[in-house]
Amino acid sequence: MVIRAGYGDKMVELDLKGEVCPYTFVKTKLKLEELESGEELVILFDHAPAVENVPRSLKNEGHKIMGIEQPEDKLWKVKVRKA
């Protein structure tokens, strides 16, 4: 797992490549607990079910999904803003 802080406005990247559900959601939730409201987290997944499950669960908890992109085959980036 790689965590990288952004520059300027606070953004954190959480690399969950190689992780599977439900660990993808658990680790995302733990990382979000470290952030302040309004800060953004970019999560990298290579487990396709996580791309559906994690954003849905985060949205149900009140967080805002800012975007989902697929920069490569079998790699997704999910950007979320903490509520």
Sequence and secondary structure as in RCSB ss.txt:
>XXXX:A:sequence
MVIRAGYGDKMVELDLKGEVCPYTFVKTKLKLEELESGEELVILFDHAPAVENVPRSLKNEGHKIMGIEQPEDKL
WKVKVRKA
>XXXX:A:secstr
  EEE SSS EEEEE TT  TTHHHHHHHHHHHTS TT EEEEEE  HHHHHHHHHHHHHTT EEEEEEEEETTE
EEEEEE  
